[in-house]
């Protein structure tokens, strides 16, 4: 692949990594798609790089849900708090660009737990637990994305 093409793939992978941290874009899908296009153009051994990267990304996607769900169950917070946080986070993103996503998520989880428990302190504890679970899920997803990106970088620019 020409160097300019590899720079385009690198830019898409970078955008995908940003999408993992700020969940506005489908980060893992962008990274996987960029590596797939690169493998298609390069051919041969590049498909092995794609397969390993897909394994990293798939494993991260599965593990993040398992760990986040376990964290939520251990804290006693129902999934409805995360759903409420996600919905209010989407609204918050458009009301207050970028930081509104985080503010909306915490506020939505807090309101859902406050409504459920009829207790402000319980609502806050639920919002903190939901935020920790979401943060842990993001870190796991980011680890898989960074492994895939590093693998591609090594294959594309070193070999």
C-alpha positions as CSV (number, residue, x, y, z in Angstrom):
1,X,0.0,0.0,0.0
2,X,1.4,3.5,-0.8
3,X,2.5,5.5,2.2
4,X,-0.4,8.0,1.6
5,X,-2.8,5.1,1.9
6,X,-1.3,4.0,5.1
7,X,-1.6,7.5,6.5
8,X,-5.3,7.5,5.7
9,X,-5.7,4.1,7.5
10,X,-3.7,5.5,10.4
11,X,-6.0,8.6,10.6
12,X,-9.1,6.4,10.6
13,X,-7.7,4.2,13.3
14,X,-6.9,7.4,15.3
15,X,-10.5,8.6,14.8
16,X,-11.6,5.1,16.0
17,X,-9.5,5.4,19.1
18,X,-11.1,8.8,19.8
19,X,-14.5,7.2,19.3
20,X,-13.7,4.7,22.0
21,X,-12.8,7.4,24.5
22,X,-15.6,9.8,23.5
23,X,-18.4,7.3,22.5
24,X,-19.8,9.4,19.7
25,X,-18.4,7.3,16.9
26,X,-18.3,3.5,16.6
27,X,-14.6,3.2,17.5
28,X,-14.1,-0.5,17.3
29,X,-15.9,-0.8,14.0
30,X,-13.8,2.1,12.5
31,X,-10.6,0.4,13.6
32,X,-11.6,-3.0,12.3
33,X,-12.8,-1.5,9.0
34,X,-9.6,0.4,8.5
35,X,-7.4,-2.6,9.1
36,X,-9.7,-4.7,6.8
37,X,-9.2,-2.2,4.0
38,X,-5.5,-2.2,4.6
39,X,-5.4,-6.0,4.6
40,X,-7.4,-6.1,1.4
41,X,-5.0,-3.8,-0.4
42,X,-1.8,-5.4,1.0
43,X,-3.1,-9.0,0.8
44,X,-1.2,-12.1,1.9
45,X,0.2,-11.9,5.4
46,X,-1.8,-8.7,6.1
47,X,-4.9,-10.9,6.6
48,X,-3.2,-12.6,9.6
49,X,-2.7,-9.1,11.1
50,X,-6.4,-8.4,10.4
51,X,-7.5,-11.7,12.1
52,X,-5.4,-11.1,15.2
53,X,-6.6,-7.5,15.4
54,X,-10.2,-8.7,15.0
55,X,-9.6,-11.1,17.8
56,X,-8.3,-8.3,20.1
57,X,-11.3,-6.1,19.2
58,X,-13.9,-8.9,19.6
59,X,-12.4,-10.0,22.9
60,X,-12.5,-6.5,24.2
61,X,-16.1,-6.0,23.1
62,X,-17.2,-9.2,24.9
63,X,-15.2,-8.7,28.0
64,X,-16.3,-5.1,28.5
65,X,-19.9,-6.2,28.7
66,X,-19.2,-9.1,31.0
67,X,-17.1,-7.0,33.4
68,X,-19.4,-4.0,33.4
69,X,-22.5,-6.2,34.0
70,X,-20.7,-8.0,36.9
71,X,-19.7,-4.6,38.4
72,X,-23.3,-3.4,38.1
73,X,-24.7,-6.5,39.7
74,X,-22.1,-6.4,42.5
75,X,-23.2,-2.8,43.3
76,X,-26.9,-3.6,43.1
77,X,-27.6,-1.0,40.4
78,X,-30.1,-2.2,37.8
79,X,-29.5,-1.8,34.1
80,X,-32.3,0.8,33.9
81,X,-29.9,3.3,35.6
82,X,-27.4,2.8,32.8
83,X,-30.1,3.1,30.1
84,X,-31.4,6.3,31.7
85,X,-27.9,7.6,31.9
86,X,-27.2,6.7,28.3
87,X,-30.4,8.4,27.1
88,X,-29.8,11.5,29.1
89,X,-26.2,11.5,28.0
90,X,-27.3,11.6,24.4
91,X,-29.5,14.6,25.1
92,X,-26.8,16.2,27.1
93,X,-24.3,15.8,24.2
94,X,-26.5,18.0,22.0
95,X,-27.4,20.5,24.8
96,X,-23.8,20.9,26.1
97,X,-21.4,19.8,23.3
98,X,-18.8,17.1,24.3
99,X,-19.0,17.4,28.2
100,X,-22.8,17.1,28.1
101,X,-22.4,13.4,27.4
102,X,-20.7,12.8,30.7
103,X,-22.9,15.2,32.6
104,X,-26.1,13.7,31.1
105,X,-25.0,10.2,31.9
106,X,-24.3,10.9,35.5
107,X,-27.5,12.9,35.9
108,X,-29.6,10.2,34.2
109,X,-28.2,7.4,36.3
110,X,-28.6,9.6,39.4
111,X,-32.3,10.4,38.6
112,X,-33.1,6.8,37.8
113,X,-31.6,5.5,41.1
114,X,-33.1,8.4,43.1
115,X,-36.5,7.6,41.6
116,X,-36.1,3.9,42.3
117,X,-34.8,4.2,45.9
118,X,-36.5,7.4,46.9
119,X,-33.2,8.5,48.4
120,X,-30.8,11.1,47.3
121,X,-27.7,9.3,48.8
122,X,-28.8,6.0,47.2
123,X,-29.3,7.8,43.9
124,X,-25.8,9.3,44.1
125,X,-24.2,5.9,45.1
126,X,-26.0,4.3,42.1
127,X,-24.8,7.0,39.7
128,X,-21.2,6.5,41.0
129,X,-21.5,2.8,40.5
130,X,-22.9,3.2,37.0
131,X,-20.2,5.7,36.1
132,X,-17.5,3.3,37.4
133,X,-18.9,0.4,35.4
134,X,-19.0,2.6,32.2
135,X,-15.5,3.8,32.8
136,X,-14.2,0.3,33.3
137,X,-15.9,-0.8,30.1
138,X,-14.3,2.1,28.2
139,X,-10.8,1.1,29.6
140,X,-11.3,-2.5,28.5
141,X,-12.5,-1.4,25.0
142,X,-9.6,1.1,24.8
143,X,-7.1,-1.7,25.7
144,X,-8.3,-3.9,22.9
145,X,-8.3,-1.0,20.4
146,X,-4.8,0.0,21.4
147,X,-3.6,-3.6,21.0
148,X,-5.2,-3.8,17.5
149,X,-3.8,-0.4,16.5
150,X,-0.3,-1.2,17.8
151,X,-0.3,-4.5,15.9
152,X,-1.3,-2.8,12.7
153,X,1.2,0.0,13.2
154,X,4.0,-2.6,13.7
155,X,2.9,-4.5,10.6
156,X,2.3,-1.5,8.4
157,X,5.4,0.6,9.2
158,X,8.0,-1.8,10.5
159,X,7.7,-4.7,8.1
